[in-house]
C-alpha cells in the first residue's frame, strides 16, 4: 500500500474510533424500544403519588387490537418505567369513566386491567419459560395501602416478586409497581430485556377494549408468545435520552396523605437498592478533548509522512538525473563523496 493511502487509512481509523466512543445512549422508539433510566435509590416510592416520576419520560399508548372510540372517556394509557440495580419500576394511569373490577373472578383480562410483560431470559423464545411472565394489575385493589397485598395474576406471574399500590385518579385509575430483579437479571451485564404493556377495558360485562404498546404483536399474542414483546434497555444516564415523552403532569391520586406516608415507609423497608454512581459532568468535555487530540495526532502523522515521501522522490529523481548526465558524456559516475555532498545539499533545502 502506498504511504499516502496507508496514512489516510490510519487517520480515518482514529477518527472513526473516536466518534464511536463518543456515541450517545440509545433513544426510545415507540412500540419497539423503551429506554429504562437507572435512577438513584430512594428516588421512587410506592406511595400512590406520581410526583417522583415528574422528571422521567412518559409514553402514551392508545392503539391496539380494540382501541377506544372515546379516549377522553376511556382507553388512553399513560405509562412510565425506571429501574435501580435491584428493582424494575412501572407506573401507569388510564382514562376510565366506568371502572369494572371483580366481576369475572380472577379473569381480570376480561374487564378493566393493565398487563405488564417482562422477559429476562431468551428474547427469541416463542413460549413462556424461565424468567418470563405476565403481571396483570386490577383496579380491584384501589384503596389498599399495603404494597405487599397487591393482587397479581397472569401467566408466569409467580416468577416475579411484585410490590405495588393501585389508586383512583380524577379521570380513571392507576398504579405503581416494583418488580424485584434479584435472580432475574444483572442490568450491568444484560442491559436489554423483553418488555410489553397492554390494557383491557369494558363498558359492561365483557371486554370491549384492548390496547397494546409493542408493534411486533400484530395478532394479540403477547399472552402466549414472548417473542412479540418490544425491548427495554437499561441506561445509567439522564432520562432525557427517551424521545417518546409526554409533558402533561401526572394524574393526582385520591389516596390520603397518611396512607401514602405509611405505604412509603413499608416499601422503603422492603425494597432497598444501590445504584451505579452518576457519571461526572466533565465526561463529555474529556471525550471532546481526547477526540481533538486524536485528530491532531493523525494529522501530524499524515503531514509528516507526506513530506518525507516527497523529499525521497525528489532525491531519487536528482540522483537519477546525475547518473544519466554522466553516462551521456561518457564520463565516470559520481563517486561516493559526490553523492554524499548531493544528499547533504538536498537535506539542507
C-alpha positions as CSV (number, residue, x, y, z in Angstrom):
1,X,0.0,0.0,0.0
2,X,1.5,3.4,-0.9
3,X,2.5,5.5,2.1
4,X,-0.1,8.2,1.4
5,X,-3.0,5.7,1.4
6,X,-1.7,4.0,4.5
7,X,-1.6,7.3,6.4
8,X,-5.0,8.3,5.2
9,X,-6.4,5.0,6.3
10,X,-4.7,5.4,9.7
11,X,-6.2,8.8,10.2
12,X,-9.7,7.5,9.2
13,X,-9.5,4.7,11.7
14,X,-8.5,7.1,14.5
15,X,-11.4,9.4,13.7
16,X,-14.0,6.7,13.4
17,X,-12.8,5.1,16.7
18,X,-13.1,8.4,18.5
19,X,-16.6,9.0,17.0
20,X,-17.8,5.6,18.1
21,X,-16.5,6.2,21.7
22,X,-18.5,9.5,21.8
23,X,-21.7,7.8,20.6
24,X,-24.8,8.6,22.7
25,X,-27.1,6.3,24.5
26,X,-30.0,4.7,22.5
27,X,-33.2,6.6,22.1
28,X,-36.7,5.2,22.7
29,X,-38.7,4.1,19.6
30,X,-42.4,3.9,20.3
31,X,-43.7,0.4,20.0
32,X,-40.2,-1.1,19.6
33,X,-37.7,0.1,22.3
34,X,-38.1,2.0,25.6
35,X,-35.1,3.4,27.4
36,X,-35.3,2.5,31.1
37,X,-33.4,5.1,33.1
38,X,-31.5,3.7,36.1
39,X,-32.3,6.1,39.0
40,X,-30.9,6.7,42.4
41,X,-32.1,4.5,45.2
42,X,-35.0,6.1,47.1
43,X,-36.0,8.4,44.3
44,X,-39.2,6.4,43.6
45,X,-41.5,5.5,46.4
46,X,-44.5,3.2,46.0
47,X,-46.9,5.6,47.8
48,X,-49.6,6.2,45.1
49,X,-48.2,9.7,44.5
50,X,-46.6,10.0,41.0
51,X,-44.8,13.3,41.8
52,X,-41.5,11.5,42.0
53,X,-42.0,10.4,38.3
54,X,-42.3,14.0,37.1
55,X,-38.8,14.2,35.5
56,X,-39.0,10.8,33.9
57,X,-40.3,10.3,30.3
58,X,-43.8,9.1,29.8
59,X,-45.3,7.1,26.9
60,X,-48.9,7.4,25.7
61,X,-50.5,4.2,24.3
62,X,-54.0,4.2,22.8
63,X,-53.8,1.9,19.8
64,X,-54.1,-1.9,19.5
65,X,-56.5,-4.8,18.8
66,X,-59.6,-3.0,20.1
67,X,-58.8,0.7,20.6
68,X,-61.3,3.0,22.4
69,X,-63.6,5.2,20.3
70,X,-63.6,7.9,23.0
71,X,-60.2,8.4,24.6
72,X,-61.4,11.2,26.8
73,X,-63.8,8.7,28.5
74,X,-61.6,5.6,28.5
75,X,-58.7,3.8,26.8
76,X,-55.7,6.2,26.9
77,X,-52.8,4.6,28.8
78,X,-50.0,6.8,30.1
79,X,-47.1,4.8,31.5
80,X,-43.5,5.3,32.7
81,X,-40.7,2.9,33.5
82,X,-37.4,3.1,35.5
83,X,-35.1,0.9,37.5
84,X,-32.5,0.6,40.1
85,X,-29.9,-2.2,40.4
86,X,-32.5,-4.4,42.2
87,X,-35.9,-3.4,41.0
88,X,-37.9,-2.5,37.9
89,X,-40.5,0.2,38.4
90,X,-43.6,0.8,36.3
91,X,-46.2,3.5,36.9
92,X,-49.4,3.9,34.8
93,X,-52.7,5.7,34.7
94,X,-55.6,5.1,32.3
95,X,-58.7,7.1,31.5
96,X,-61.8,5.2,32.5
97,X,-65.2,6.7,33.2
98,X,-66.7,3.4,34.3
99,X,-64.4,1.1,36.3
100,X,-65.4,-2.5,36.3
101,X,-63.4,-4.8,38.6
102,X,-64.1,-8.1,40.3
103,X,-67.0,-9.2,38.0
104,X,-65.1,-12.1,36.4
105,X,-63.4,-13.8,39.3
106,X,-59.6,-13.9,38.7
107,X,-60.0,-13.4,35.0
108,X,-59.1,-9.8,35.2
109,X,-58.3,-9.6,31.5
110,X,-62.0,-9.7,30.7
111,X,-62.5,-6.4,32.5
112,X,-60.6,-3.2,33.4
113,X,-56.9,-4.1,33.9
114,X,-53.4,-3.4,32.8
115,X,-50.9,-6.2,31.8
116,X,-47.1,-5.7,32.1
117,X,-44.9,-8.2,30.4
118,X,-41.2,-8.9,31.0
119,X,-38.7,-11.3,29.6
120,X,-35.3,-11.5,31.3
121,X,-34.5,-14.8,29.6
122,X,-34.3,-15.9,26.0
123,X,-35.6,-12.9,23.9
124,X,-36.2,-15.2,20.9
125,X,-38.4,-17.6,22.9
126,X,-41.8,-18.2,21.4
127,X,-43.4,-19.6,24.6
128,X,-43.2,-18.8,28.3
129,X,-40.4,-20.2,30.3
130,X,-37.6,-19.2,32.6
131,X,-37.7,-15.6,33.8
132,X,-40.7,-14.7,31.5
133,X,-44.0,-13.6,32.8
134,X,-47.2,-11.5,32.6
135,X,-48.2,-9.2,35.5
136,X,-51.9,-8.3,35.4
137,X,-52.9,-5.4,37.7
138,X,-56.5,-4.8,38.5
139,X,-58.3,-1.8,39.9
140,X,-59.9,-4.2,42.4
141,X,-57.0,-3.2,44.7
142,X,-57.9,0.6,44.8
143,X,-57.7,1.9,48.3
144,X,-55.4,-0.9,49.6
145,X,-52.4,0.7,51.3
146,X,-50.2,-2.4,51.8
147,X,-47.8,-2.8,48.8
148,X,-47.3,-6.5,49.7
149,X,-51.0,-7.2,49.4
150,X,-51.4,-6.2,45.7
151,X,-53.3,-8.7,43.7
152,X,-51.2,-10.0,40.8
153,X,-52.3,-12.6,38.2
154,X,-51.2,-13.6,34.7
155,X,-49.2,-16.4,33.0
156,X,-45.9,-16.8,34.7
157,X,-46.7,-14.1,37.3
158,X,-45.4,-16.3,40.0
159,X,-41.9,-15.8,38.5
160,X,-41.9,-12.2,39.9
161,X,-41.8,-10.7,43.3
162,X,-44.1,-7.7,42.9
163,X,-44.9,-4.8,45.3
164,X,-47.4,-2.1,44.4
165,X,-50.3,0.2,45.0
166,X,-53.4,0.9,43.0
167,X,-55.3,4.2,43.2
168,X,-58.1,6.3,41.8
169,X,-57.4,9.3,39.6
170,X,-59.6,12.2,38.5
171,X,-60.4,10.6,35.2
172,X,-59.8,6.9,35.9
173,X,-57.3,4.8,37.9
174,X,-53.6,4.0,38.1
175,X,-50.9,2.0,39.8
176,X,-47.2,1.9,40.8
177,X,-45.3,-1.5,41.0
178,X,-41.8,-2.6,41.7
179,X,-40.5,-5.9,40.4
180,X,-37.6,-7.3,42.3
181,X,-34.7,-8.1,39.9
182,X,-32.8,-10.3,42.4
183,X,-32.3,-13.5,40.5
184,X,-33.8,-12.3,37.2
185,X,-31.1,-10.1,35.6
186,X,-27.9,-8.2,36.2
187,X,-28.6,-4.9,34.5
188,X,-24.8,-4.2,34.2
189,X,-24.1,-7.3,32.1
190,X,-27.5,-7.7,30.5
191,X,-28.9,-4.3,29.7
192,X,-31.6,-5.5,27.2
193,X,-34.8,-7.3,28.1
194,X,-38.2,-8.0,26.6
195,X,-41.0,-5.6,27.5
196,X,-44.6,-5.1,26.6
197,X,-47.6,-3.4,28.2
198,X,-51.3,-3.7,27.3
199,X,-54.6,-2.5,28.8
200,X,-58.1,-4.0,28.8
201,X,-61.4,-2.3,29.3
202,X,-65.1,-3.0,29.4
203,X,-68.2,-0.8,29.4
204,X,-70.4,-3.7,30.7
205,X,-69.8,-7.4,31.3
206,X,-67.3,-8.5,28.6
207,X,-64.1,-6.9,27.4
208,X,-64.7,-4.5,24.6
209,X,-61.4,-2.6,24.5
210,X,-57.8,-3.6,24.3
211,X,-54.7,-1.5,23.6
212,X,-51.1,-2.6,23.1
213,X,-47.7,-1.0,23.0
214,X,-45.5,-3.4,21.1
215,X,-45.9,-3.1,17.3
216,X,-44.4,-6.5,16.9
217,X,-47.5,-8.1,18.4
218,X,-49.8,-7.8,15.4
219,X,-52.1,-10.6,16.3
220,X,-52.6,-10.1,20.1
221,X,-50.2,-13.0,21.0
222,X,-48.2,-11.5,23.9
223,X,-50.0,-13.6,26.5
224,X,-48.6,-16.8,24.9
225,X,-45.6,-15.7,22.7
226,X,-42.9,-13.5,24.4
227,X,-41.0,-13.1,21.1
228,X,-43.5,-10.4,20.1
229,X,-42.6,-8.2,23.0
230,X,-40.8,-4.9,22.4
231,X,-37.5,-4.2,24.1
232,X,-36.4,-2.4,27.2
233,X,-32.8,-1.1,27.6
234,X,-31.3,-0.1,31.0
235,X,-29.4,3.2,30.7
236,X,-27.4,4.6,33.6
237,X,-27.8,8.2,32.4
238,X,-30.3,11.0,32.2
239,X,-33.8,10.0,31.2
240,X,-33.6,12.7,28.5
241,X,-32.4,10.0,26.1
242,X,-36.0,9.0,25.6
243,X,-37.8,10.7,22.7
244,X,-41.3,9.5,23.3
245,X,-42.3,11.8,26.1
246,X,-45.4,13.4,27.5
247,X,-45.1,16.8,29.2
248,X,-48.5,16.8,30.9
249,X,-48.4,16.4,34.7
250,X,-49.0,13.0,36.2
251,X,-52.6,12.5,37.4
252,X,-53.1,13.1,41.1
253,X,-54.2,10.0,43.1
254,X,-57.1,10.4,45.6
255,X,-55.5,8.4,48.4
256,X,-54.9,10.2,51.7
257,X,-51.6,11.7,52.8
258,X,-51.4,9.4,55.8
259,X,-52.0,6.3,53.7
260,X,-49.3,7.4,51.3
261,X,-46.8,8.0,54.1
262,X,-47.5,4.6,55.6
263,X,-47.1,2.9,52.2
264,X,-43.9,4.7,51.6
265,X,-42.4,3.5,54.9
266,X,-43.5,-0.1,54.2
267,X,-41.9,-0.1,50.7
268,X,-38.7,1.7,51.8
269,X,-38.2,-1.1,54.3
270,X,-38.9,-3.8,51.7
271,X,-37.1,-2.5,48.6
272,X,-33.6,-1.2,49.3
273,X,-31.1,-0.8,46.4
274,X,-27.8,0.6,45.4
275,X,-27.3,2.2,42.0
276,X,-24.2,2.9,39.9
277,X,-22.9,6.4,40.7
278,X,-23.7,9.1,38.1
279,X,-21.0,9.8,35.6
280,X,-19.2,13.1,36.3
281,X,-20.3,16.2,34.4
282,X,-16.8,16.6,33.0
283,X,-17.0,13.3,30.9
284,X,-18.4,14.9,27.7
285,X,-15.6,17.6,27.9
286,X,-13.0,14.9,28.4
287,X,-14.3,13.0,25.5
288,X,-14.1,16.0,23.2
289,X,-10.5,16.7,24.4
290,X,-9.5,13.1,23.5
291,X,-11.1,13.4,20.1
292,X,-9.3,16.6,19.3
293,X,-6.0,15.1,20.4
294,X,-6.6,12.1,18.2
295,X,-7.4,14.3,15.2
296,X,-4.2,16.4,15.7
297,X,-2.1,13.3,16.2
298,X,-3.5,11.7,13.0
299,X,-3.0,14.9,11.0
300,X,0.6,15.2,12.2
301,X,1.4,11.7,11.1
302,X,-0.2,12.3,7.8
303,X,1.6,15.6,7.1
304,X,5.0,14.3,8.2
305,X,4.7,11.1,6.1
306,X,3.7,13.0,3.0
307,X,6.7,15.4,3.5
308,X,9.2,12.6,3.8
309,X,7.7,10.8,0.8
310,X,8.0,14.0,-1.3
311,X,11.7,14.5,-0.2
312,X,12.5,10.9,-1.0
313,X,11.1,11.1,-4.5
314,X,12.9,14.4,-5.2
315,X,16.2,12.9,-4.0
316,X,15.8,9.8,-6.2
317,X,15.0,12.0,-9.2
318,X,18.0,14.2,-8.8
319,X,20.4,11.3,-8.3
320,X,19.0,9.6,-11.5
321,X,19.5,12.8,-13.5
322,X,23.1,13.0,-12.3
323,X,23.8,9.4,-13.4
324,X,22.1,10.0,-16.7
325,X,24.2,13.1,-17.4
326,X,27.5,11.3,-16.6
327,X,26.6,8.4,-18.8
328,X,25.7,10.7,-21.8
329,X,29.0,12.4,-21.6
330,X,30.9,9.1,-21.5
331,X,32.3,10.1,-18.1
332,X,32.6,8.3,-14.8
333,X,29.6,8.1,-12.4
334,X,29.9,10.4,-9.4
335,X,31.9,8.9,-6.6
336,X,30.7,8.4,-3.1
337,X,31.9,11.8,-1.9
338,X,29.9,13.5,-4.6
339,X,26.8,11.5,-3.8
340,X,27.2,12.4,-0.1
341,X,27.6,16.1,-1.0
342,X,24.5,15.9,-3.2
343,X,22.3,14.3,-0.5
344,X,23.6,16.9,2.1
345,X,22.6,19.7,-0.3
346,X,19.1,18.2,-0.7
347,X,18.5,17.8,3.0
348,X,19.7,21.4,3.7
349,X,16.9,22.6,1.5
